[in-house]
Structure formats: C-alpha cells, structure tokens
Amino acid sequence: MDAPVHTSIDGAIARITLNRPDKRNALDRATLAALTTTLQRCERDNAVRVIELRAAGEVFCAGADLGEMQSQRDASEAANLADAARLATLLGLLDGVGKPTLARVQGDGYGGALGLMAACDVVVAASHARFAFTEVRLGIIPAVISPFVLAKIGASAARRYFLTAERLDAARLRELGLIHEVVAGAELDAACARLTRALLEAAPGALAEAKRLIRDVTAAAAGRGPVERAATAAEMGKRLASLRVQPEAREGFAAFFEKRKPQWAAKPQD
C-alpha cells in the first residue's frame, strides 16, 4: 500500500504530497499523522528552507475522509474529540512552522482542505479549482479549521460561506484573501517555482523572524497567534465532537451516503 503522504527533498525545498488520489486525498487518521510527522521532520532539518504542500491526482483534498467517518458513525463524543484534536494539532504546526510554506493547489478542495490552505503562508491555485465549506450540509460545522480560515477571510465572508456552503472558484478565494495567486493549471509549476526562488533569495533567519513578526503583531492586535489558534481549534473541536453524535449530523451523513436529500427536523423553539 502506498504511503498516504510522500515527501521529496530537492536541495532546500521539501515537497510534501498528499498521496491518496483514489480517495481524493481525503484526510484520514493515517494522513493526519503522516503530515504531522513530516512537518516536524522538515522543521528540524536545517537543510530545508521552503516547504511546499501539494497533492497527487486531480483533487487537492476532499476534506475529512467520509469513508472513515462512516465506519465510525456510532463513535462516541470522546472519539470524535480525539479526531478533532489530531487536525487541530496539524493545523497549528503548519501555521506556526518557522519556514515559509507554499500550498500548490492543483484542484478542488473542501472542508479541511481549506484549513490546510489557510495555515500556509502562500497559496497558489489553478484557475479551474473549486472550493466549499460543506460541513453544514452534513449537520456539522467547520469548527477546527475556523481559527485559521477566519484569520484569512474574516468574519463577514465566513458569515456567508460557512452558512450557504456555496461553491467558490479560485478567483473568489483570492478576493477573500485565502488564495494569493491564481494561474492556469499548466502554469502552476512555473508560478510555484518563481515564488520559491523569491523565498530562497531571503535569509533563512530573517524569514523565520518575519513570520514571527507577523504572528506577534497580529496576536497583539487580535489576541490570536498560532498557539492560540491551535488551542481555539481544539476547543472548537469539542463543539464538533458534540454535534457529530447528534441526530442532525447522523441524518446528514446518512443522507450523503444514501445519495438522498436530508430530512432536517425543525429546530425546536425556546
């Protein structure tokens, strides 16, 4: 069986590839663990100066692995909380790593994929890629990714797209600040190479300090740095774990797997 994450180091560039194209690069537990371990290794490797996150196949990342979620459909709130904590830890690590991170987004991304993108320093996406925060259509919320995503797109955009689950193109996400550059698919590698060259021209220590500067000034202004965002993500994971065992989420996932429209019950009035 192929590893869920493949890593190659070319000089000073570490390329971390989501390697489950047959599963649309969905984030199962093994993938989250492999990404976490790989990022920690790249952080310690002094030869690595730029970390590029990419994916195999046509889809960047489908978000949570629904097959794994289906097999765990009767999991307890505690088990769901542990799953949320794994993603929170990964996103906090990606957000806070002391080296520049570049996301090469060659295809569609949903749910947790947008958290990965939001936690990276620079995001380049193919113009044909489409994205969405689809959680509410399953009876849950984009809880764990929210501290990282809101830091990029702000509350106003979240108040629309977290609720409507509309499909967004790459150009719209660039307008919102989650994507930095949109190019034709054939130009994606050239754009990433150009940005990587620019990053490698800077002093490694200065890059780390520039990232720390941005985090500290942002934290001073808004009270949120990478550690705080990761803690908030873990805290929001408690809400997700609680919702995942409720009837509404069970109906949402059942409808998805049964390929039917969910039958939402009216929310009781207080």
C-alpha positions in Angstrom: 0.0 0.0 0.0 1.3 3.4 -0.9 2.1 5.8 1.9 -0.6 8.5 2.4 2.0 11.2 2.3 5.1 11.3 0.0 8.0 13.6 0.8 10.8 14.6 -1.5 13.7 17.0 -0.8 15.2 18.8 -3.7 18.0 21.0 -2.4 16.4 23.4 0.1 12.9 22.6 -0.9 10.8 19.9 0.8 7.7 18.9 -1.2 5.1 17.2 0.8 2.5 15.4 -1.3 -0.9 14.2 -0.3 -0.8 10.8 -1.9 -4.3 9.3 -1.8 -5.6 10.3 -5.3 -8.0 7.3 -5.3 -9.6 8.8 -2.2 -9.5 12.4 -3.4 -6.7 12.9 -0.9 -9.1 12.9 2.0 -7.7 13.4 5.4 -7.9 10.2 7.3 -6.1 9.5 10.6 -3.1 8.0 8.9 -2.7 11.0 6.6 -3.0 13.4 9.5 -0.4 11.5 11.4 2.0 11.3 8.4 1.6 15.1 7.7 2.3 15.9 11.3 5.4 13.7 11.5 6.7 15.0 8.2 6.3 18.7 9.1 8.1 18.1 12.4 10.9 16.5 10.5 11.1 19.3 8.0 11.1 21.8 10.8 14.2 20.1 12.4 16.1 19.7 9.1 18.3 22.7 8.7 18.8 22.0 5.0 15.1 22.5 4.3 14.3 26.2 3.7 10.9 26.1 2.0 8.1 23.6 2.5 5.7 23.0 -0.4 2.4 21.3 0.2 0.9 19.6 -2.9 -1.3 16.7 -3.8 -1.4 13.9 -6.3 -4.2 13.4 -8.8 -6.9 15.9 -9.9 -8.3 16.8 -6.5 -6.2 18.8 -4.0 -8.1 17.5 -0.9 -11.7 16.4 -0.3 -11.5 17.3 3.4 -12.3 14.6 6.0 -12.3 11.0 4.9 -16.0 10.3 4.8 -15.4 6.5 4.4 -13.5 6.5 7.7 -16.3 8.7 9.2 -18.9 6.3 8.0 -17.2 3.4 9.6 -17.1 5.4 12.8 -20.7 6.7 12.5 -21.5 5.4 16.0 -18.3 6.7 17.6 -18.6 8.3 21.0 -18.2 12.1 21.5 -14.8 11.3 23.1 -13.6 9.5 19.9 -14.8 12.4 17.8 -13.0 14.8 20.1 -9.7 12.9 19.6 -10.1 13.1 15.8 -10.7 16.9 16.0 -7.6 17.2 18.2 -5.4 15.5 15.5 -6.5 18.0 12.9 -6.1 21.0 15.3 -2.5 19.8 16.1 -1.6 19.5 12.5 -3.0 22.9 11.5 -1.3 24.6 14.5 2.0 23.0 13.4 1.6 24.1 9.8 0.6 27.6 10.9 3.5 28.0 13.2 6.4 26.3 11.4 9.4 28.6 11.2 10.0 28.1 7.5 8.0 29.5 4.6 5.1 27.2 3.4 3.7 27.3 0.0 0.5 25.4 -1.0 0.3 24.3 -4.6 -3.4 23.7 -5.2 -4.0 21.9 -8.5 -7.6 21.0 -7.9 -10.7 21.2 -5.8 -10.7 21.5 -2.0 -13.4 21.1 0.6 -13.7 21.4 4.3 -10.3 20.6 5.9 -8.5 21.3 2.7 -9.4 25.0 3.2 -7.8 24.7 6.7 -4.6 23.4 5.2 -4.6 26.3 2.7 -5.3 28.9 5.4 -2.5 27.6 7.6 0.1 28.0 4.7 2.0 31.3 4.1 1.4 31.5 0.4 -1.3 29.7 -1.7 -1.2 29.3 -5.5 -4.2 27.7 -7.1 -5.2 26.6 -10.5 -8.0 28.7 -12.0 -10.3 25.7 -12.6 -10.3 24.6 -8.9 -13.5 24.9 -6.9 -13.9 25.0 -3.1 -16.6 25.0 -0.5 -17.3 24.8 3.3 -19.7 22.0 3.0 -20.0 21.0 6.7 -23.5 22.4 7.5 -24.9 20.2 4.7 -23.8 17.2 6.8 -25.3 18.6 10.0 -21.9 19.8 11.4 -19.7 22.9 11.4 -16.2 23.9 10.1 -15.1 24.1 13.7 -11.5 23.0 13.8 -10.4 25.0 10.7 -12.3 28.1 11.7 -9.5 29.9 13.6 -7.1 29.6 10.6 -9.7 30.4 7.9 -11.2 33.4 9.7 -7.7 34.8 10.2 -7.5 34.9 6.3 -11.1 35.7 5.1 -12.6 37.5 8.1 -16.0 37.1 9.8 -18.0 38.8 7.1 -17.1 36.2 4.4 -17.5 33.4 6.9 -21.0 34.5 7.8 -21.9 33.9 4.2 -19.9 30.9 3.1 -19.9 28.9 6.3 -23.7 29.1 6.2 -24.5 28.7 2.5 -21.9 26.1 1.6 -21.7 27.7 -1.9 -19.1 26.6 -4.3 -16.3 29.2 -4.7 -13.9 29.5 -7.5 -10.2 30.2 -7.0 -10.7 33.8 -8.1 -13.2 34.4 -5.4 -11.0 33.0 -2.7 -8.2 35.2 -3.9 -10.5 38.2 -3.4 -11.2 37.0 0.1 -7.5 36.6 0.9 -7.2 32.8 1.3 -5.5 32.3 -2.1 -2.7 34.7 -3.2 -2.3 33.8 -6.8 -4.5 32.1 -9.4 -3.0 30.7 -12.6 -3.9 28.3 -15.4 -3.3 24.7 -14.5 -0.4 24.5 -17.0 1.3 27.5 -15.3 1.0 26.2 -11.8 4.5 24.7 -11.5 6.1 27.8 -13.0 4.3 30.1 -10.6 5.4 28.0 -7.6 9.0 27.9 -8.9 9.0 31.6 -9.2 7.7 32.1 -5.6 10.1 29.5 -4.3 13.1 31.3 -5.9 12.0 34.5 -4.3 11.8 32.8 -0.9 15.2 31.2 -1.3 16.8 34.6 -2.0 16.0 35.7 1.5 18.0 34.9 4.6 16.6 31.9 6.5 16.7 33.6 9.9 15.1 36.7 8.5 12.2 34.7 7.0 11.6 33.0 10.4 11.7 36.3 12.1 9.4 37.9 9.5 6.9 35.1 10.2 7.2 35.7 13.9 6.8 39.4 13.4 3.5 38.9 11.5 2.2 36.5 14.2 3.2 38.7 17.1 1.7 41.9 15.6 -1.4 40.0 14.6 -1.7 38.5 18.1 -1.2 41.8 19.7 -3.9 43.3 17.6 -6.4 40.5 17.8 -5.2 38.3 20.7 -4.6 35.3 18.4 -1.3 33.7 17.4 -0.6 30.2 16.1 -0.6 28.6 19.6 -3.8 30.4 20.5 -5.4 29.5 17.1 -4.5 25.8 17.7 -5.9 26.0 21.2 -9.1 27.6 19.8 -9.2 24.9 17.1 -9.0 22.2 19.7 -11.7 24.0 21.8 -14.0 24.3 18.7 -13.3 20.6 18.1 -15.3 19.9 21.3 -18.3 21.5 19.6 -17.8 19.4 16.5 -17.4 16.2 18.6 -20.7 17.1 20.4 -22.5 17.7 17.1 -21.3 14.6 15.4 -23.2 12.4 17.8 -26.5 14.3 17.5 -29.5 13.2 15.3 -29.0 16.0 12.9 -25.5 15.0 11.9 -26.4 11.4 11.8 -29.2 12.2 9.3 -26.8 14.4 7.3 -24.2 11.7 6.9 -26.8 9.0 6.3 -28.4 11.1 3.5 -25.0 11.7 2.0 -24.1 8.0 1.8 -27.6 7.0 0.7 -27.5 9.7 -2.0 -30.7 11.4 -1.0 -31.7 14.7 0.4 -31.5 15.0 4.2 -34.8 15.3 6.1 -34.0 18.0 8.5 -36.3 18.3 11.5 -37.4 21.7 12.5 -35.4 23.3 15.3 -37.4 23.4 18.5 -38.4 26.9 19.6 -37.2 28.0 23.0 
